């Protein structure tokens, strides 16, 4: 049972309904998921979350599919089952290599054959877990793959966004979305 239930469209304000629509369309979903519906009780929080998701996850220099893999890896590392399941479904929706999705879902990054992708995901997880532990060598390792500082900032922003989303999902005891479990069934 969630600590804060979703704010269903029938009871949401017009402002919140607009955010729901922007969110599900922008993410490529068939409807607004519990992540944004739960935040709908506060249109300011929902708007802030959508803007962060849009600007950090959906848009940017790095492809969304890479950021989705980071989201899964961080959520698994932080034991956020809601976010892990939602973003595994996003990886499937975006046709991410199933072996890579499985590797991050099971914390087995050694199975990622692309060294640049593996380095980006490992950096994102370390950043989310303990950002104070990052040293110059970590940044230089990413730069050795020709990643620019703007792209490294996107990885850092992605780590922050995933932690933020994990806290919202876990603090509210958010329940999984049927649309994501249906997507998983269809693609497995």
C-alpha positions as CSV (number, residue, x, y, z in Angstrom):
1,X,0.0,0.0,0.0
2,X,1.5,3.3,-1.0
3,X,2.1,6.0,1.6
4,X,0.9,8.6,-0.9
5,X,-1.5,7.2,-3.5
6,X,-1.5,8.5,-7.1
7,X,-3.5,11.6,-7.8
8,X,-5.8,10.2,-10.4
9,X,-6.7,12.4,-13.4
10,X,-10.4,12.6,-12.2
11,X,-9.2,14.6,-9.1
12,X,-6.2,16.4,-10.5
13,X,-6.1,20.1,-11.3
14,X,-6.0,21.4,-14.9
15,X,-2.3,22.3,-14.3
16,X,-1.5,18.9,-13.1
17,X,-3.4,17.2,-15.9
18,X,-1.2,19.2,-18.4
19,X,1.9,17.9,-16.7
20,X,0.6,14.3,-16.9
21,X,0.1,14.7,-20.6
22,X,3.5,16.3,-21.2
23,X,5.2,13.6,-19.2
24,X,3.6,10.5,-20.9
25,X,3.9,12.0,-24.4
26,X,7.5,13.2,-23.8
27,X,8.5,9.8,-22.4
28,X,6.7,7.8,-25.2
29,X,4.3,6.1,-22.8
30,X,0.6,5.3,-23.3
31,X,-0.4,7.0,-20.1
32,X,1.0,8.8,-17.1
33,X,2.8,6.4,-14.8
34,X,2.5,6.3,-11.0
35,X,5.8,8.2,-10.8
36,X,4.2,11.4,-12.0
37,X,0.7,10.6,-10.8
38,X,1.9,10.3,-7.2
39,X,3.6,13.7,-7.5
40,X,0.4,15.2,-8.9
41,X,-0.7,16.1,-5.4
42,X,1.8,19.0,-5.8
43,X,1.8,20.5,-9.2
44,X,5.1,22.2,-8.3
45,X,6.8,19.0,-7.5
46,X,5.4,17.2,-10.6
47,X,6.4,20.1,-12.8
48,X,9.9,20.1,-11.3
49,X,10.3,16.4,-11.8
50,X,9.0,16.5,-15.4
51,X,11.4,19.3,-16.3
52,X,14.3,17.4,-14.7
53,X,13.3,14.2,-16.5
54,X,12.9,16.0,-19.8
55,X,16.1,18.0,-19.7
56,X,18.4,15.3,-18.2
57,X,17.0,12.0,-19.3
58,X,15.0,12.6,-22.5
59,X,17.1,15.4,-24.1
60,X,20.8,16.1,-24.2
61,X,23.9,15.1,-26.0
62,X,24.0,11.5,-24.7
63,X,21.4,9.2,-26.2
64,X,18.4,8.4,-24.0
65,X,19.0,4.7,-24.2
66,X,22.4,5.1,-22.5
67,X,20.9,7.2,-19.8
68,X,18.1,4.6,-19.3
69,X,20.8,1.9,-18.7
70,X,22.4,4.2,-16.1
71,X,19.0,4.7,-14.5
72,X,18.5,1.0,-14.2
73,X,22.1,0.4,-12.8
74,X,21.7,3.1,-10.2
75,X,18.2,2.0,-9.2
76,X,19.3,-1.6,-8.8
77,X,22.4,-0.5,-6.8
78,X,20.1,1.6,-4.5
79,X,17.4,-1.2,-4.3
80,X,14.6,0.9,-5.8
81,X,12.4,-1.7,-7.3
82,X,9.9,0.8,-8.8
83,X,12.5,2.7,-10.8
84,X,14.5,-0.4,-11.8
85,X,11.4,-2.0,-13.2
86,X,10.2,1.2,-14.9
87,X,13.5,1.8,-16.6
88,X,14.1,-1.8,-17.6
89,X,10.7,-1.4,-19.4
90,X,12.0,1.9,-21.0
91,X,15.1,0.0,-22.2
92,X,12.9,-2.6,-23.8
93,X,10.7,0.1,-25.3
94,X,13.8,1.8,-26.8
95,X,15.1,-1.6,-28.1
96,X,18.3,-1.4,-26.1
97,X,20.5,-4.4,-26.5
98,X,18.8,-7.0,-24.3
99,X,22.1,-8.4,-23.1
100,X,23.1,-5.0,-21.8
101,X,19.8,-4.4,-20.2
102,X,20.0,-7.8,-18.5
103,X,23.6,-7.0,-17.4
104,X,22.7,-3.8,-15.6
105,X,19.5,-5.3,-14.2
106,X,21.5,-8.0,-12.5
107,X,24.5,-5.8,-11.6
108,X,26.8,-7.7,-13.9
109,X,28.5,-4.9,-15.8
110,X,31.3,-7.2,-16.9
111,X,28.9,-8.5,-19.5
112,X,28.8,-5.1,-21.3
113,X,31.2,-5.6,-24.2
114,X,31.4,-1.9,-25.1
115,X,34.2,-0.4,-22.8
116,X,33.0,3.2,-23.2
117,X,29.4,2.3,-22.3
118,X,30.6,0.2,-19.3
119,X,32.8,3.1,-18.1
120,X,29.9,5.5,-18.3
121,X,27.6,3.3,-16.3
122,X,30.2,2.4,-13.7
123,X,30.9,6.2,-13.3
124,X,27.2,7.0,-12.9
125,X,26.7,4.3,-10.3
126,X,29.8,5.5,-8.3
127,X,28.5,9.0,-8.6
128,X,25.1,8.1,-7.3
129,X,26.6,5.9,-4.5
130,X,29.3,8.1,-3.2
131,X,30.1,11.2,-5.2
132,X,32.8,12.3,-2.8
133,X,34.9,9.2,-3.8
134,X,35.3,10.4,-7.4
135,X,38.9,11.5,-8.2
136,X,40.6,13.1,-11.2
137,X,41.4,9.6,-12.6
138,X,37.8,8.8,-12.9
139,X,37.2,11.8,-15.0
140,X,40.3,11.2,-17.1
141,X,39.2,7.6,-17.7
142,X,35.9,9.0,-19.2
143,X,37.9,11.5,-21.3
144,X,40.0,8.7,-22.7
145,X,36.9,7.6,-24.5
146,X,36.6,11.1,-26.0
147,X,33.8,12.1,-23.7
148,X,33.5,15.9,-23.4
149,X,32.9,17.7,-20.1
150,X,29.4,18.5,-21.2
151,X,28.7,14.7,-21.6
152,X,30.3,14.0,-18.3
153,X,28.0,16.6,-16.7
154,X,25.1,14.7,-18.2
155,X,26.2,11.5,-16.6
156,X,26.5,13.4,-13.2
157,X,23.1,14.9,-13.8
158,X,21.7,11.5,-14.7
159,X,23.1,10.0,-11.4
160,X,21.5,12.9,-9.5
161,X,18.1,12.4,-11.3
162,X,18.1,8.7,-10.6
163,X,18.8,9.2,-6.9
164,X,16.0,11.9,-6.8
165,X,13.6,9.6,-8.5
166,X,14.6,6.6,-6.2
167,X,13.9,8.7,-3.1
168,X,10.4,9.8,-4.4
169,X,9.5,6.3,-5.4
170,X,10.8,4.7,-2.2
171,X,9.5,7.4,0.2
172,X,6.0,7.2,-1.1
173,X,6.1,3.3,-1.4
174,X,5.1,3.7,-5.0
175,X,3.4,0.7,-6.6
176,X,4.5,-0.6,-10.0
177,X,2.7,0.3,-13.2
178,X,0.7,-2.2,-15.1
179,X,1.9,-0.7,-18.4
180,X,5.5,-1.5,-17.6
181,X,4.8,-5.1,-16.6
182,X,2.7,-5.5,-19.8
183,X,5.6,-4.2,-21.9
184,X,8.0,-6.6,-20.2
185,X,5.6,-9.5,-20.9
186,X,5.3,-8.5,-24.6
187,X,9.0,-8.2,-25.2
188,X,10.3,-11.2,-23.3
